[in-house]
Amino acid sequence: MGELESIRVFLAVAKLESFAGAARQLGMTPASVTRTVAALEDRLGLQLLVRTTRRVSLTSAGALYAARVRPLAQEMARAVEETREAQGMTAGRIRISAPMSLGLEVLPAVLSQFATLHPQTHVAVNLSDSFVDILEDDFDLAIRVSGPPDDKSTIWRKICLVPRVLVGAAAYIAARGMPQTPDDLVNHDCLSYATDARDEVWELSKGATHRSHTVEGRFSVNNGDLLAKLALNGEGIAMVPRFIVRGDLEAGRLVEVLADWKTPEIWLTLYYPPYDRLPLRVATFSDFFEAHVKETCAL
């Protein structure tokens, strides 16, 4: 491995204070990261990092070296990126965060087709239903399904609305009865999508009429696929994005509840760090992703 790449690995370890964390970020094995840093230390004749069972920290020599080489590494990376972009090349690495359900449903086709067209671009995907800090976690792009953006430190790009539906298993509805209004939900088991201890509140509207229902069922989960499977098992009524349950609705395994009542809008949105200008590889992937979603009606 060349010295510039060795420096890049060292800086990642220093920033994350972890060999394993740097390995995940760089797409390497922890052993190769350890060997790379050790080889750099041998060439310099200096100990750059102190390793303990809990963390990795810089030595005084390591802190000085990191401060000197970090701007050089950034400038070299920028020079490579700008030269490639000037030639219209989409090469390099893109780190993407995406929600689990959407990632499993939409991304396999997107990634395969994108790789065929742009073989020099490596895409690293992290699936999580938690909102990541794209600045702190060093992502180039985050795909989110959420309400209107309120994060002022990032750039966002709305792709499309994501329809949501209330659903229950056909057998459950047959046994418990179809709710006619949101007020009837108090007589049903409802399944909550929640990422913390707070109860979920379903805001429903029909024309000028609005109703709120606080979900207080036996289950609270933070993944739409699990929520849909619980509904399929007859555990109650759930509110989920339609793309998750489209097949079950078409097959009659799930039925839509209160279909004439609307839920608050949520959007498929792309979030970016505060770039002055999107890197070509990120802009190219974003355009490709948006075109795929809209052309295939994936949501």
N, C-alpha and C positions, 0 to 999 in steps of 0.2 A: 504494500500500500504506500502511495506517495506521501510526502511530508504534509502537503495541504490537506489530504484526506485524514491523516493522523491528527492534525490540529483540529479538524472539524469534529472528530470523534472525542478528543480530549475536551473541547469546549462544551459538547453536549453532556458529558459526564459531570463537568464542573457545574453547569447550570442546573442539572436535575439532581445532583448529589447522589447519583446512583448509576452503577454500571448496567443493571437490568433495565432501568428506565431509559437510558441512552440507547441500549440495544433495541428496545421496542420502537423508539422514535426513529431510529436510523434503519430499521429493518435488518439488523445484524443479530448474531447470537451473543449472549453475554461473554462467552469465552473469547470470541474474536475481538470484542471491545476491550477486554482486559489485556489481551496480547498486543493490541495496537497501542494502547496507552503505555504499556511496559516497554515496548520497542522505542517509543518516542522518548521516554525517560532515559533509556540506555543511550540513545543518540546524543541527548543533551547532557548526560552525566548529572542529572538533577532528579530529585524526587518531587514530583508535581502534586501528588495526591496522597492523602492519608486515609487508609482504609480501616474502618471499624466494622463491627457486626451490624451496626444500625445505619451508618451513613458513610458517605465519602465527602471529604472536605479538602480544600486547597491548602497546600503548604504556603509559606510566605513566598518561596520561589515560584510556586505554581500560580499564586495570585498575580504576581508581577508579570509572569509569562503570559497568562490569560489576558491581562489588560493590554499588553503590547500586540498580541497576535489576533485578538478578536476583530479589531477594525480591518486588519489585512485580510482575514478570512472573509469578512463581509464584503469587502471591495472586490475580492477575487470572484466570489459567488455572483455578485452583481454584474461584473464584467462578462462572465460566462453567460449569464441569463440575457443580458442585453445583446450580446453578439448573436446568440441563438435566435432571439426574437427578431433581430434585424434581418435574419435569413428566413423568417417565417417558420422556424422550427419549434415544435412543442416537445421539448425534452425536459428531463429532470424528474422531480418527485413532487407529488401533491398529497398532502395529508388532509383527509376528509373525516368529519364527524357526522354521523347520521343516526336517526332513531331506528331502533331494532326492527319494528314491524315494516316500516317503509323500506328500510335497507334490504330486508329479505324479499320483499315483494317486487321492488323496482330496480334495485341496483345490479343484480346479476346480468340482465340483458344490457343495461347501460355500460357496465364495465367491459363486457366481452366485445361489444361493438366498438367502444372507444379504443380498446387495445388494438383492434384490427387496423383502425385508421391512424393511430398514434403510438406505434410500438416503442418509441423511445421515451415515452412518459410512464413513470411508475406511479401507480395510485395505491396509497395506503389508507384503508378504511377502518375506522373505529366505530362500532355500533354501540350506542348507549341511549336509553330513554331519558337520561338526565341531561339538562342543559350544561354544556361544557363552556368553559371560559376559553375562547379560541385564541386569546392573546397569551394567557398563562400557559395553556397546554400546547401552544405552538402549532395550531391548525391553520391551513391555508384557506379552508372553506368549511362551513358547517351547514348541513341541511336540517331544517327544522320544520315541524308541524306544530303551529301554535297560534295564539291570538295575535293581534296587532303588535309589531315590534315596539319595544320601549327602551332598548339598549342604545344609548347615544354614542357609545365609544366605537361602534362597529358600523359597517356599511351593510345594507340589506337589499335584497332584490326579490320582490314578490313574483312567484311563478303562477300559482292558480289557487282557487278556493279548494278546500278539502271537505267535501260533504260528510256530515255525521248523521247517524241514525240511532234511534232507540230500538233495540231488538231483544227478543226473548225466544226460547226454544218453542217450537210448535206445541209440543206436549205440555210444557209449562203453561202456555197461554190457554190451551184447551182446558186445563185443570183449574186454573186460577181466574180465568176470564180476561177479556181484552179491556184494558183501561180506555175509557172514553174521553177523559180529560186529565190534565196533569194532577188534579186533586185526587184522582183514583190511585196514584202511585203509592200513597201511604198504606194501601192495602196489599202491596207487593214487596217482595224481596228485590232490592236494587243493588247493583254491583258498582263499586266506586273506583274510578281511576284517580289515584292520588300518589304523589311522590313524597308526602310527609304525613304527619299525624292529623292534619286538618280534614274535615269532611268535605266531600265534593258537593257543589251546589249546581243543579241543573237549571239553567235559565231557559225557559221556553216561551215562545210568542206565537200568537195567531192574530194577524192584523194588529189592532191596537191593544189586544189583551195580552198580558204578561203574567207568567206564573213562575215561582221559584220552588224547587224541591230539594231539600237537603238529604243527601244519600246517607243512610244509616244502616246499611246491610251488614251481612256477616263477613264480607270479603272486601278488601281494599288492596289493589295491586297497581303497579306502575308500568304495565305492558299491555298494549291493546290486544295482542294475540292471546295472551292468557285470559284476559277479560272475556274475549269472544268464546273461548273454549269453556269457561265457566258457565256462560249463558247457554251454550250448546248442551251442557250437562244438566240443564234445568235448574240452575242455582238462582236464577232471577233475571231481571232486566238490566241491560247494560247500554251505555252510550259509547259508540265506537265509530271511527272513520269507516265510511261505506266500503272502501277498497279492501278492508280486512275481512269483511263478511259477505262480499258480493256473491261468491260461489255458494255459500250456505243459504243466502236469501233466494237465489235462483233455484236451488234444489229443494226449497221448502223446509229445510231443517230449522232455519230461523225465520221468524216473521217480524215485520216492522211494526212498531208500536207508536201510536200517536203520530201517524205519518203526516197529518195536516198541521202539525205544530213545528215551528222552526227552532233550531239551536243557534247559538251565537256563532258567527263566522270564525273559522280558523283557516290559516293559509299555509301552503307549502312555500317556504322562504329560504333563500340562500343568504347566509351571513358571511362576511369577510372581515379580516382585520382592517384597520384604517389605512389601506393602501393609497398612495398618491395616484397610482395607476395599476389596474389588475395585471399581474404577470400573464404573459400570453398563455401559458399552460393552464392557468386557473380560469381565464376568460374562455378559452376553448372548451374546457370541460363543462363550464357553466352553460354555455350556449348549447352544447350537445345534450346535456341533461334536460334542459328546458324543452328543446325540440322533441326529445324522446317522450317526455311526459305528455306533451300536448298532442303529438301525433298518434300516440297509442291509447290516449284517454286512460292512462294507467291509474288515475285516481277517480 
